[in-house]
């Protein structure tokens, strides 16, 4: 054993050899309380500052004159909630490094959100409002963190986090939300760096952690399988991930409302692009932390050893560093968090839930904004049938779980004398089974279908494809029903409600090629329409 590994073993002996649990010290509690006080104080500050001119526009839209920078950081805080901070390291620990590929999808997500959906929302000055279930997951994730490091009960943590978030949101309005998010992004980056640096030091350098992960089979980047039941492949993470995150980032209330606080569309789009590097940094810091977590616990899995309740808390076993996300439906989320807690790991649960609900809703937006023939009957039918389909697949996948074996774990370094013989026997049997079957099963990654259930392949659809599947279904069914029931006439549609997709994607093609792809919508009704899209195109290509 190397000197660094001996040092690490002695440092970790307190928990693995004695079974005692590290919780907050007095200093930790003080710092955590200060973070909550600062968050609440920001809300109180803006409640007092704007008390004489509070109207709906000021409260919900921050007066419509926010600078792009705090909006960008607020977008980042909303996009990269505790779900990412807890779920991504757990993904690296439990499975493989394939999830790194989703970072490439962020490029397409930001482009689509900024240049396809945002212009329509901004012109109309409206927001969507269907983030309720997602907020329940966002509330559940930091509550897991509190539960792991403070000794608070899980549901006591849920209520505490929900009350604080609802307080500063309610009294301070959108300005408080934006500036609180800005403060919390700073805390987020500081925490991520602290965990990564400290963890790397403990393991004797990040290289040692990477070597351990590689030896265990966790370092995998080359799965290009086109099979949609493969849990994570390059195609599912880049293409499926784009649809999944556009549903979150492009058309949900949290993002659209923040962008509409900017005084101009251009500044709102700049805010979108400004947070793109931050998205990638947080994702990859979290991935690196997951590798370090495995390196530290490669000889004693804390979940198997009953030191944590879920694998999502493995990261928190090192240090607490999760931020609070904004709640619009605070009290209702407390109840829905219970549902979120039943769906497994927070990362997969969040993306799966958004595929089931956000996917059909994204499909309706795409149907309405891009296809001028769609009518209300097509939209209703597509949405309802899409929700039914995705809930059928989603619930079916919980009942008939797909075969997605995890990476191998070890408990060789644990002191099993601290646990019951039954628990040890059960855990070791499970571990042995996992280790002997992992090599044969992993690269199939769920393709071993149970023949007795003819729908097993449908239920085995990778959760990352849920949103794309829902969009294709809603658009397809919506258009069919629209043509059957009487399609709308494109020339009669208000062009403010439509998106000239072909003009945005291929702005330098000749007009005679682009015009047919406007499908007859009279975009020239816009004042300075040509100038608007020409300037917009220049900006897109510049950035």
C-alpha positions as CSV (number, residue, x, y, z in Angstrom):
1,X,0.0,0.0,0.0
2,X,1.4,3.4,-1.0
3,X,2.0,6.2,1.6
4,X,-1.0,8.2,0.2
5,X,-3.3,5.2,0.5
6,X,-2.1,4.6,4.1
7,X,-2.8,8.2,4.9
8,X,-6.2,8.0,3.4
9,X,-7.0,4.8,5.3
10,X,-6.1,6.4,8.6
11,X,-8.2,9.4,7.8
12,X,-11.2,7.3,6.9
13,X,-10.8,4.8,9.7
14,X,-13.1,6.9,11.9
15,X,-16.2,6.1,9.8
16,X,-15.3,2.7,8.2
17,X,-13.7,1.0,11.2
18,X,-15.8,2.5,14.0
19,X,-19.1,3.0,12.1
20,X,-19.5,6.4,13.6
21,X,-21.1,9.1,11.4
22,X,-19.6,12.5,10.6
23,X,-22.1,15.3,11.0
24,X,-21.9,19.0,11.1
25,X,-19.6,20.7,13.6
26,X,-20.5,24.0,15.3
27,X,-18.6,25.9,12.5
28,X,-20.5,24.0,9.8
29,X,-23.8,24.9,11.4
30,X,-22.8,28.5,11.7
31,X,-21.8,28.7,8.0
32,X,-24.9,26.9,6.9
33,X,-27.1,29.2,9.0
34,X,-25.3,32.2,7.5
35,X,-26.0,31.0,4.0
36,X,-29.7,30.7,4.8
37,X,-29.7,34.1,6.5
38,X,-28.1,35.8,3.5
39,X,-30.6,34.2,1.2
40,X,-33.5,35.4,3.4
41,X,-31.9,38.8,3.8
42,X,-31.7,39.4,0.1
43,X,-35.5,38.8,-0.1
44,X,-36.1,41.2,2.8
45,X,-33.8,43.8,1.3
46,X,-35.8,43.9,-2.0
47,X,-39.1,43.8,-0.2
48,X,-38.1,47.0,1.7
49,X,-36.3,48.7,-1.2
50,X,-39.2,48.2,-3.7
51,X,-42.1,48.5,-1.3
52,X,-43.4,51.7,-2.9
53,X,-43.3,50.5,-6.4
54,X,-44.3,46.9,-6.2
55,X,-46.6,45.9,-9.0
56,X,-47.0,42.7,-10.9
57,X,-44.3,43.6,-13.4
58,X,-41.8,44.5,-10.7
59,X,-42.6,41.4,-8.5
60,X,-42.7,38.7,-11.2
61,X,-40.4,40.3,-13.9
62,X,-38.0,42.4,-11.8
63,X,-39.2,45.5,-13.7
64,X,-37.9,44.1,-17.0
65,X,-34.5,45.9,-16.7
66,X,-32.1,43.3,-15.2
67,X,-28.5,43.0,-16.5
68,X,-27.6,39.9,-18.4
69,X,-24.9,38.8,-15.9
70,X,-27.1,38.1,-12.8
71,X,-29.8,36.6,-15.1
72,X,-27.1,34.3,-16.5
73,X,-26.0,33.2,-13.1
74,X,-29.7,32.7,-12.0
75,X,-30.3,30.6,-15.1
76,X,-27.2,28.6,-14.1
77,X,-28.5,28.1,-10.5
78,X,-31.8,26.9,-11.8
79,X,-30.4,24.6,-14.4
80,X,-27.7,23.2,-12.2
81,X,-29.6,22.5,-9.0
82,X,-28.8,20.1,-6.2
83,X,-30.0,17.4,-8.6
84,X,-26.9,17.8,-10.6
85,X,-24.6,18.3,-7.6
86,X,-25.7,15.1,-6.0
87,X,-26.9,13.0,-8.9
88,X,-23.9,13.4,-11.2
89,X,-21.2,12.2,-8.7
90,X,-23.6,9.3,-7.9
91,X,-23.8,8.5,-11.6
92,X,-20.1,8.3,-11.9
93,X,-19.9,6.1,-8.7
94,X,-22.7,3.7,-9.7
95,X,-22.3,3.4,-13.4
96,X,-19.6,4.8,-15.8
97,X,-18.2,8.0,-17.2
98,X,-20.5,7.9,-20.3
99,X,-22.6,10.6,-18.7
100,X,-19.9,13.1,-19.6
101,X,-21.2,13.2,-23.1
102,X,-24.3,15.1,-22.1
103,X,-22.2,18.2,-21.9
104,X,-22.2,18.3,-25.7
105,X,-25.9,18.4,-25.7
106,X,-25.8,21.6,-23.6
107,X,-24.5,23.5,-26.7
108,X,-27.6,22.5,-28.7
109,X,-29.8,23.1,-25.7
110,X,-28.6,26.7,-25.3
111,X,-28.9,27.4,-29.0
112,X,-32.4,26.0,-29.2
113,X,-33.5,27.8,-26.1
114,X,-32.0,31.2,-27.0
115,X,-32.8,31.3,-30.7
116,X,-35.9,29.1,-31.3
117,X,-38.1,29.3,-28.2
118,X,-37.0,32.5,-26.4
119,X,-37.8,35.0,-29.2
120,X,-41.4,33.8,-29.3
121,X,-41.8,34.0,-25.5
122,X,-40.0,37.3,-25.3
123,X,-42.2,38.9,-27.9
124,X,-45.3,37.8,-26.1
125,X,-43.9,38.5,-22.6
126,X,-45.4,35.4,-21.3
127,X,-44.1,32.4,-19.3
128,X,-45.1,28.8,-19.0
129,X,-46.0,27.3,-15.7
130,X,-45.6,23.6,-15.4
131,X,-42.4,23.1,-13.4
132,X,-44.3,21.9,-10.2
133,X,-43.2,18.3,-10.3
134,X,-39.6,19.1,-11.2
135,X,-39.5,21.5,-8.2
136,X,-40.4,18.6,-6.0
137,X,-37.3,16.8,-7.1
138,X,-35.2,20.0,-6.7
139,X,-36.5,20.2,-3.2
140,X,-35.8,16.6,-2.4
141,X,-32.2,16.8,-3.5
142,X,-30.9,19.4,-1.1
143,X,-33.0,17.7,1.6
144,X,-31.0,14.6,1.0
145,X,-27.9,16.6,1.6
146,X,-29.1,18.0,4.9
147,X,-30.2,14.6,6.0
148,X,-26.8,13.2,5.3
149,X,-24.7,15.7,7.2
150,X,-26.8,17.3,9.9
151,X,-28.8,14.5,11.5
152,X,-32.0,16.2,10.5
153,X,-34.7,13.8,9.4
154,X,-35.3,13.7,5.7
155,X,-38.8,15.2,5.9
156,X,-37.7,17.7,8.5
157,X,-35.1,18.8,6.0
158,X,-37.7,19.0,3.2
159,X,-39.9,21.3,5.2
160,X,-36.9,23.5,6.3
161,X,-35.6,24.0,2.8
162,X,-39.0,24.5,1.4
163,X,-39.9,27.2,4.0
164,X,-36.7,29.2,3.6
165,X,-36.9,29.1,-0.2
166,X,-40.6,30.1,-0.2
167,X,-39.9,32.9,2.2
168,X,-37.2,34.8,0.2
169,X,-39.1,34.2,-3.0
170,X,-42.4,35.4,-1.6
171,X,-41.2,38.6,0.1
172,X,-38.6,39.7,-2.4
173,X,-40.1,38.7,-5.8
174,X,-38.0,38.0,-8.9
175,X,-35.2,40.4,-8.0
176,X,-34.6,38.6,-4.8
177,X,-34.7,35.3,-6.7
178,X,-32.1,36.5,-9.2
179,X,-29.6,37.9,-6.7
180,X,-30.1,35.0,-4.3
181,X,-29.3,32.6,-7.2
182,X,-26.2,34.7,-8.0
183,X,-25.0,34.4,-4.4
184,X,-25.7,30.7,-4.4
185,X,-23.8,30.1,-7.6
186,X,-20.7,31.5,-5.9
187,X,-21.3,29.1,-3.0
188,X,-21.8,26.3,-5.5
189,X,-18.5,26.8,-7.3
190,X,-16.6,27.3,-4.0
191,X,-18.1,24.1,-2.7
192,X,-17.3,22.0,-5.8
193,X,-13.7,23.2,-5.9
194,X,-13.3,22.6,-2.2
195,X,-14.6,19.0,-2.5
196,X,-12.6,18.2,-5.6
197,X,-9.3,19.5,-4.2
198,X,-9.8,18.1,-0.7
199,X,-10.9,14.7,-2.0
200,X,-8.0,14.6,-4.5
201,X,-5.5,15.3,-1.7
202,X,-7.1,12.6,0.5
203,X,-6.7,10.0,-2.2
204,X,-3.1,11.0,-3.0
205,X,-3.9,12.8,-6.2
206,X,-6.7,12.7,-8.8
207,X,-4.6,10.3,-10.9
208,X,-5.0,7.6,-8.2
209,X,-8.8,8.1,-8.2
210,X,-8.9,7.8,-12.0
211,X,-6.7,4.7,-12.0
212,X,-9.1,3.0,-9.5
213,X,-12.1,4.0,-11.6
214,X,-10.4,2.7,-14.7
215,X,-9.5,-0.6,-13.1
216,X,-13.1,-1.1,-11.9
217,X,-14.4,-0.6,-15.5
218,X,-16.1,2.8,-14.8
219,X,-14.1,4.7,-17.4
220,X,-16.1,4.2,-20.6
221,X,-16.5,6.8,-23.3
222,X,-17.0,4.8,-26.5
223,X,-20.5,3.3,-26.4
224,X,-22.0,4.3,-29.7
225,X,-24.8,1.8,-29.7
226,X,-27.9,3.0,-31.6
227,X,-30.1,0.7,-29.5
228,X,-32.6,3.0,-27.6
229,X,-32.7,0.6,-24.6
230,X,-29.0,1.1,-23.9
231,X,-29.1,3.3,-20.8
232,X,-26.4,5.7,-21.9
233,X,-24.8,5.9,-25.3
234,X,-23.2,8.8,-27.2
235,X,-26.4,9.2,-29.3
236,X,-28.8,9.0,-26.4
237,X,-26.9,11.5,-24.3
238,X,-26.3,14.0,-27.1
239,X,-29.6,13.7,-29.0
240,X,-31.9,12.5,-26.3
241,X,-30.2,14.8,-23.8
242,X,-30.9,17.8,-26.1
243,X,-34.6,17.1,-26.1
244,X,-34.6,16.4,-22.4
245,X,-32.9,19.6,-21.4
246,X,-34.6,21.8,-23.9
247,X,-37.8,20.8,-22.1
248,X,-36.2,22.1,-18.9
249,X,-34.2,25.0,-20.3
250,X,-36.2,26.3,-23.2
251,X,-39.9,26.3,-22.3
252,X,-40.3,26.0,-18.5
253,X,-41.3,28.9,-16.3
254,X,-38.0,29.1,-14.3
255,X,-35.9,29.8,-17.3
256,X,-38.4,31.8,-19.5
257,X,-39.4,34.1,-16.6
258,X,-35.7,34.9,-15.8
259,X,-34.9,35.7,-19.5
260,X,-37.9,38.0,-19.7
261,X,-36.5,40.1,-16.9
262,X,-33.9,41.4,-19.4
263,X,-34.7,44.7,-21.2
264,X,-34.1,43.4,-24.7
265,X,-34.2,40.1,-26.5
266,X,-30.6,40.4,-27.4
267,X,-29.6,40.8,-23.7
268,X,-31.7,37.8,-22.8
269,X,-30.0,35.7,-25.4
270,X,-26.6,37.0,-24.2
271,X,-27.6,35.8,-20.7
272,X,-28.4,32.4,-22.1
273,X,-24.9,32.1,-23.7
274,X,-23.1,33.6,-20.8
275,X,-24.1,30.7,-18.5
276,X,-23.1,28.0,-21.0
277,X,-19.5,27.8,-19.8
278,X,-20.8,27.6,-16.3
279,X,-23.1,24.7,-17.2
280,X,-20.1,22.7,-18.5
281,X,-17.9,23.6,-15.6
282,X,-20.4,22.4,-13.0
283,X,-21.2,19.3,-14.9
284,X,-17.5,18.3,-15.3
285,X,-16.6,19.3,-11.8
286,X,-19.4,17.0,-10.5
287,X,-18.2,14.2,-12.8
288,X,-14.6,14.6,-11.5
289,X,-15.9,14.6,-7.9
290,X,-17.8,11.3,-8.6
291,X,-14.5,9.7,-9.7
292,X,-12.8,11.0,-6.5
293,X,-15.7,9.7,-4.4
294,X,-15.3,6.2,-5.9
295,X,-11.5,6.4,-5.3
296,X,-12.1,7.2,-1.6
297,X,-14.8,4.5,-1.1
298,X,-13.5,1.8,-3.5
299,X,-12.8,-0.6,-0.7
300,X,-15.9,0.1,1.4
301,X,-19.1,1.1,-0.3
302,X,-21.0,3.4,2.2
303,X,-24.4,2.4,0.9
304,X,-23.8,-1.3,1.3
305,X,-22.2,-0.7,4.7
306,X,-25.4,1.3,5.7
307,X,-23.5,4.6,6.3
308,X,-25.9,6.4,3.9
309,X,-29.5,5.9,2.9
310,X,-29.0,6.4,-0.8
311,X,-26.0,6.5,-3.2
312,X,-26.9,10.1,-3.9
313,X,-25.6,10.9,-0.4
314,X,-22.2,9.4,-1.0
315,X,-20.9,12.7,-2.2
316,X,-22.3,14.4,0.9
317,X,-20.4,11.9,3.1
318,X,-17.3,14.0,2.1
319,X,-18.8,17.5,2.6
320,X,-22.1,19.4,2.3
321,X,-22.2,21.7,-0.7
322,X,-25.6,21.9,-2.3
323,X,-27.5,25.0,-3.2
324,X,-31.1,26.0,-2.7
325,X,-33.2,26.2,-5.8
326,X,-36.0,28.6,-6.3
327,X,-39.6,27.5,-5.5
328,X,-42.6,29.0,-7.1
329,X,-45.1,26.6,-5.8
330,X,-43.5,26.1,-2.4
331,X,-46.1,24.5,-0.3
332,X,-47.4,22.2,-3.0
333,X,-43.9,21.0,-3.7
334,X,-43.6,19.6,-0.1
335,X,-46.2,17.0,-0.9
336,X,-44.9,16.2,-4.3
337,X,-41.4,15.6,-3.0
338,X,-42.7,12.4,-1.5
339,X,-43.4,11.2,-5.0
340,X,-39.9,12.2,-6.1
341,X,-38.3,10.3,-3.3
342,X,-39.8,7.0,-4.6
343,X,-38.2,7.3,-8.0
344,X,-34.7,6.3,-7.1
345,X,-31.5,8.3,-7.8
346,X,-32.2,12.0,-8.1
347,X,-30.5,12.5,-11.4
348,X,-32.3,9.7,-13.3
349,X,-35.5,10.5,-11.4
350,X,-35.4,14.1,-12.4
351,X,-34.7,13.5,-16.1
352,X,-37.2,10.6,-16.3
353,X,-39.9,12.7,-14.8
354,X,-39.2,15.5,-17.2
355,X,-39.3,13.1,-20.1
356,X,-42.7,11.9,-18.9
357,X,-44.2,15.3,-18.4
358,X,-41.9,17.9,-19.9
359,X,-41.5,15.9,-23.1
360,X,-45.2,16.0,-24.2
361,X,-45.4,19.7,-23.2
362,X,-42.3,20.4,-25.3
363,X,-44.0,18.6,-28.1
364,X,-47.0,20.9,-27.9
365,X,-44.7,24.0,-28.0
366,X,-42.9,22.6,-31.1
367,X,-46.2,21.7,-32.7
368,X,-47.7,25.1,-32.2
369,X,-44.6,27.2,-32.9
370,X,-43.2,25.4,-36.0
371,X,-46.1,23.7,-37.7
372,X,-48.7,26.3,-38.7
373,X,-51.4,23.8,-39.7
374,X,-51.8,22.5,-36.1
375,X,-55.1,23.3,-34.5
376,X,-56.4,23.0,-30.9
377,X,-57.8,19.5,-31.4
378,X,-54.4,18.3,-32.6
379,X,-52.7,19.9,-29.7
380,X,-55.1,18.5,-27.1
381,X,-55.0,15.0,-28.6
382,X,-51.2,15.0,-29.0
383,X,-50.7,16.2,-25.5
384,X,-53.1,13.9,-23.7
385,X,-52.1,10.8,-25.7
386,X,-48.4,11.8,-25.3
387,X,-48.8,12.0,-21.5
388,X,-50.6,8.7,-21.4
389,X,-47.9,7.0,-23.5
390,X,-45.0,8.3,-21.4
391,X,-46.7,7.5,-18.1
392,X,-47.4,4.0,-19.4
393,X,-43.7,3.6,-20.3
394,X,-42.5,5.3,-17.2
395,X,-44.7,3.3,-14.8
396,X,-44.0,0.1,-16.7
397,X,-40.3,0.7,-16.3
398,X,-40.7,0.9,-12.6
399,X,-42.7,-2.3,-12.4
400,X,-40.7,-4.2,-15.0
401,X,-37.3,-2.7,-14.3
402,X,-34.8,-2.8,-17.2
403,X,-31.6,-4.7,-16.8
404,X,-29.0,-2.0,-16.2
405,X,-26.3,-3.5,-14.0
406,X,-24.2,-1.1,-12.0
407,X,-20.4,-1.0,-11.8
408,X,-18.8,-3.3,-9.3
409,X,-18.3,-2.2,-5.7
410,X,-16.3,-3.6,-2.8
411,X,-16.7,-3.9,1.0
412,X,-13.3,-5.5,1.7
413,X,-12.2,-2.5,3.7
414,X,-15.3,-2.3,5.9
415,X,-15.4,-3.5,9.6
416,X,-18.4,-5.8,9.3
417,X,-18.3,-6.6,13.0
418,X,-20.2,-3.3,13.5
419,X,-23.2,-4.6,11.6
420,X,-25.5,-7.6,11.9
421,X,-24.5,-11.0,10.4
422,X,-27.6,-11.0,8.4
423,X,-26.9,-7.6,6.9
424,X,-23.4,-8.7,6.1
425,X,-24.4,-11.9,4.4
426,X,-27.1,-10.2,2.4
427,X,-24.8,-7.4,1.2
428,X,-21.9,-9.7,0.4
429,X,-24.1,-12.1,-1.5
430,X,-25.5,-9.2,-3.5
431,X,-22.0,-7.8,-4.1
432,X,-20.7,-11.2,-5.2
433,X,-23.5,-11.6,-7.7
434,X,-23.0,-8.1,-9.1
435,X,-19.3,-8.6,-9.5
436,X,-19.5,-12.0,-11.3
437,X,-22.2,-10.8,-13.7
438,X,-20.9,-7.3,-14.4
439,X,-18.4,-8.1,-17.0
440,X,-20.8,-10.1,-19.1
441,X,-23.8,-7.9,-18.7
442,X,-22.4,-4.4,-18.7
443,X,-21.6,-3.9,-22.4
444,X,-25.0,-5.4,-23.3
445,X,-26.4,-2.8,-20.9
446,X,-29.9,-3.9,-20.7
447,X,-30.3,-5.7,-24.0
448,X,-31.0,-9.1,-22.3
449,X,-34.8,-8.9,-22.6
450,X,-37.1,-11.1,-20.7
451,X,-39.0,-13.0,-23.4
452,X,-42.0,-13.7,-21.2
453,X,-43.1,-10.1,-21.4
454,X,-43.7,-8.8,-25.0
455,X,-43.6,-5.2,-23.7
456,X,-40.3,-5.5,-21.9
457,X,-38.4,-3.8,-24.6
458,X,-40.7,-0.8,-24.5
459,X,-40.4,-0.6,-20.8
460,X,-36.6,-0.8,-21.2
461,X,-36.4,2.4,-23.3
462,X,-33.6,4.5,-21.9
463,X,-35.0,7.3,-19.7
464,X,-32.8,9.8,-21.6
465,X,-34.9,9.1,-24.8
466,X,-38.2,9.8,-23.0
467,X,-38.5,13.4,-24.0
468,X,-37.5,12.9,-27.7
469,X,-40.0,10.0,-27.9
470,X,-42.8,12.2,-26.4
471,X,-42.0,15.0,-28.9
472,X,-42.1,12.8,-31.9
473,X,-45.4,11.3,-30.7
474,X,-47.1,14.6,-29.9
475,X,-46.1,16.3,-33.1
476,X,-47.0,13.2,-35.3
477,X,-50.4,12.7,-33.6
478,X,-51.0,16.4,-33.4
479,X,-50.5,16.9,-37.1
480,X,-52.6,13.9,-38.1
481,X,-55.5,15.0,-36.0
482,X,-55.2,18.6,-37.2
483,X,-55.5,17.6,-40.8
484,X,-58.4,15.3,-40.1
485,X,-60.3,17.9,-38.1
486,X,-59.5,20.8,-40.4
487,X,-56.1,22.3,-40.4
488,X,-55.4,26.0,-39.8
489,X,-54.5,28.3,-42.7
490,X,-50.8,29.5,-42.3
491,X,-51.5,32.8,-44.0
492,X,-54.1,33.7,-41.3
493,X,-51.8,32.9,-38.3
494,X,-50.3,35.7,-36.2
495,X,-46.6,35.4,-37.1
496,X,-45.7,36.5,-33.5
497,X,-46.8,33.0,-32.4
498,X,-44.5,31.2,-34.9
499,X,-40.9,30.5,-35.2
500,X,-39.2,30.6,-38.7
501,X,-37.0,27.6,-37.9
502,X,-35.5,27.3,-41.4
503,X,-34.4,30.9,-41.4
504,X,-32.7,30.5,-38.0
505,X,-30.9,27.3,-38.9
506,X,-29.9,28.2,-42.5
507,X,-29.9,32.1,-42.6
508,X,-27.4,32.4,-45.5
509,X,-29.3,30.3,-48.0
510,X,-31.0,32.2,-50.8
511,X,-34.5,33.6,-50.1
512,X,-36.1,31.5,-52.8
513,X,-35.0,28.4,-50.9
514,X,-35.9,29.6,-47.4
515,X,-39.3,31.0,-48.3
516,X,-41.1,27.7,-48.9
517,X,-40.1,26.5,-45.5
518,X,-42.0,29.3,-43.8
519,X,-45.1,27.3,-44.9
520,X,-47.1,30.4,-45.9
521,X,-46.8,32.2,-42.6
522,X,-46.7,36.0,-43.3
523,X,-43.6,36.8,-41.3
524,X,-43.1,39.9,-43.4
525,X,-46.0,41.4,-41.4
526,X,-43.4,42.2,-38.8
527,X,-42.1,45.7,-38.9
528,X,-38.4,45.5,-40.0
529,X,-38.8,41.7,-40.2
530,X,-35.8,41.2,-42.5
531,X,-33.6,43.5,-40.5
532,X,-34.6,41.7,-37.3
533,X,-33.6,38.3,-38.5
534,X,-30.5,39.6,-40.3
535,X,-29.2,41.2,-37.0
536,X,-30.2,38.1,-35.1
537,X,-28.3,35.9,-37.6
538,X,-25.2,38.0,-37.3
539,X,-25.3,37.6,-33.5
540,X,-25.8,33.9,-33.7
541,X,-22.8,33.4,-35.9
542,X,-20.7,35.7,-33.8
543,X,-21.3,33.7,-30.7
